[in-house]
Amino acid sequence: MSEILVVGSLAYDSISTPAGKSDRTLGGSANYFSLAASLFAPVRVVGVVGEDYAETDMKLLTDRKVDVTGLQKKAGKTFHWAGAYDGNMNEAKTLQTDLNVFGDFNPELPASYRDSKYVFLANIDPTLQLRVLEQVSKPKLVGADTMNFWISSKRDELMKVLAKIDALLINEGEAEMLTGKTNAIAASDELIKMGPKAVVVKRGEYGFVLRTAEGFFILPAFPIANVVDPTGAGDTFAGAFFGTLAKSDRGLDLASLKEACVNGCLMASFTVENFGVASLRELSLAKLQSRGEAFNTITRL
Amino acid sequence: MSEILVVGSLAYDSISTPAGKSDRTLGGSANYFSLAASLFAPVRVVGVVGEDYAETDMKLLTDRKVDVTGLQKKAGKTFHWAGAYDGNMNEAKTLQTDLNVFGDFNPELPASYRDSKYVFLANIDPTLQLRVLEQVSKPKLVGADTMNFWISSKRDELMKVLAKIDALLINEGEAEMLTGKTNAIAASDELIKMGPKAVVVKRGEYGFVLRTAEGFFILPAFPIANVVDPTGAGDTFAGAFFGTLAKSDRGLDLASLKEACVNGCLMASFTVENFGVASLRELSLAKLQSRGEAFNTITRL
């Protein structure tokens, strides 16, 4: 088992979906990721919060033994995002973004983090992703996510990130945008040429596509009739994915990647059942395993 | 092995996709269905064509031993549909519909068809679907498809159809429209209460959801990077689905349904690789089986 370093956002989100509303609920990629990954392996988090960040929210991480030495507390307010989903919940409409202390975030790794073997660069400015990577001495497996904003505004920097990472985890729409292709299969065929040895295209309610040099591994999402809030599903997937890989610590062999994808998919199915990180607070590996057995029945002849 | 009766359209389609154009190519639900199903079991077709219907197109069916006794040839032109797909090809934009002889189609079953055990009512007016059903003496398994037009204009008749059939095969968007639900899982939970013992929600590039009283069977589509023309994929799925069930002739047991869905999914993946019925002309069960083995690798841990 190895430690996982994650850099990403810690936020308060105001979310509206057909199932209801949740005001200033705990969110941010680093929170979803850490809560998911810490069920499998030790996590070290790098990020920034404001003075309004609640002690209880910090405790949520430390109770899971997440190392928060790399969490900066700055004068000002925590990053706040407001978004709304309608209909099929496949896409959020951003209503408001208050970067606050996240606006001039400059990730600095504590000395104790520099030997991290597993590194996940959640969706932040690719320049910062590269800066984090420079501070890690000898990572064994580096993964990253990104989004439409960086694809259009920082494409060159993003391509440098892709050349340096082992695994890319990316939404279907963004995979298509980055490659100019119109489906996840063609897009992953292109992405695998850009550097990563493994590409995971996250398809929301439709599951995922894993693409490696050996070929594809594709499964649907676990069936959830009542999706309450899809926010954080992708970061949850990444957390369980990295947690699984760090726990087995066998690198990028295909069997580990497949198991990592299935755990990512399953854990994301819990996240969407409630607002924010509510489901992840309660989740145990036993519950995940039980859903995994149901998933086998659902997807096997 | 039992005979399959199908009622549906025979058409000439003018299709435009990002991959190219195909003018007045052979199409229609009954053609896609018959070419797919006839690889597994004998097919009897009910439909109407115009005077312009080519002998070679008729021969395509008879070469496959499809019984065309129930095919009416009427004065006038064959049904013509013109449509265009863009981007991700998930939805066709209808440019023109010339019903022609299909406009006053009144399906009449030859006496030799009335003992058909497997019956598929492709997407036509639910009033006509019911009329066909009345003419079959003792079917063992009845399936149907439908579309947005009938859902909004003939809902009552459609509900009568649903009460009488064993299996509903329906597109995701139409499943959601019919139930007022916003995802395929919730929609299939509702549809199963409306009569059918098996509901198959067809998700295009994302595969399918099979819902029975016993639960779900869900798989992605076979990965196709270069989708040329998605027209007829759903009817191809239905053809291979019914063909598989009629060949094994074990009714609606879960193992048969699962195999039927996988064959439907695989055969549809061939259809989308070329315009119209071009792929189905060449397809053999050996090719299907070979793709099935690849599909197993792609979807298994």
Interface residues (C-beta under 8 A of the other chain):
Chain A: P18 G87 N88 M89 E176 K181 T182 N183 A184 I185 A186 D189 R203 E205 Y206 G207 V209 G215 F216 F217 I218 L219 P220 P223 I224 A225 N226 V227 A255 K258 E259 V262 T297 I298 T299 R300 L301
Chain B: P18 G87 N88 M89 E176 K181 T182 N183 A184 I185 A186 D189 R203 E205 Y206 G207 V209 G215 F216 F217 I218 L219 P220 P223 I224 A225 N226 V227 A255 K258 E259 V262 T297 I298 T299 R300 L301
